[in-house]
Amino acid sequence: MPIDLSHRPALVAYLTCGDPDLRTAREVALAAIDAGAEVIELGVPFSDPVADGPVIQRASERALKNGVSLDQVLKLAQDIRKESDAGLIVFSYLNPVMRMGLKRFVDDAANAGVDGALITDLPVEESDDYLRLMHKRNLATIFLAAPTSTDERLKRIAAASTGFVYAISRTGITGARKELADDAQKLVKRLRKFTDLPIAVGFGIASAEHFAAVGKFADAAVVGSAIVQTIEQNPGKEPQAVAEWIKQVVGRRSSAVSP
């Protein structure tokens, strides 16, 4: 199915697959969808997640100790797809994709029912082969846009993106923050000049207040570290804890879109 972010603001929920294990990750994903998440980002654990803060780094370490691979993440996606029509995005660093082989990754992702992918450290300038293969299988290509990007680069990112554009709310690594960076709204305004695609804001969304604030100027909010931390802090009841957290956050949708 195409990625649907029309329920504004939509919630995009990130999970590190295999943390604490694959079975629980599946249950958490389905619970998140039932609680109101429109899109699930299936994080592929990686040994050197340079863009991620300590919460997701720890989750990656736990998943890698469980032996979780990109292959298993795609199988998990296939299992989730059997139960839900929600958007499914593979979120990975480039290294696991290249180890698998780019064409095999694209084919296996399409066959698993995935909607698209975000390869966090793949520069748009070096993405021609990736774009060609992904578009051939009708998979969405999502790129990160940063506040430090020039207008020329934002234009290129917008042109290469399908599904939605992921706007980084601030420079630096992922992680929950008390305050939402002012850079986010400025970046979304700049991106609007170059694309009609939905724009999702991520990096630092950690509360219902953040979600409501993002909903006033963007189409979706991406929540990662706050959800991963909820999983970490609730062993044995991860799906219920994540569902409760999401319900509290999306309950503010009406205030987010009010005049």
PyMOL commands that set and color helices and strands:
alter all, ss='L'
color gray80, all
select helices_A, chain A and resi 22-35+54-65+70-83+94-100+102-112+124-126+128-136+151-160+183-192+208-214+225-233+238-250+253-257
alter helices_A, ss='H'
color red, helices_A
select strands_A, chain A and resi 10-16+39-43+87-92+116-119+140-142+144-145+165-168+199-202+220-223
alter strands_A, ss='S'
color yellow, strands_A
deselect
rebuild
show_as cartoon
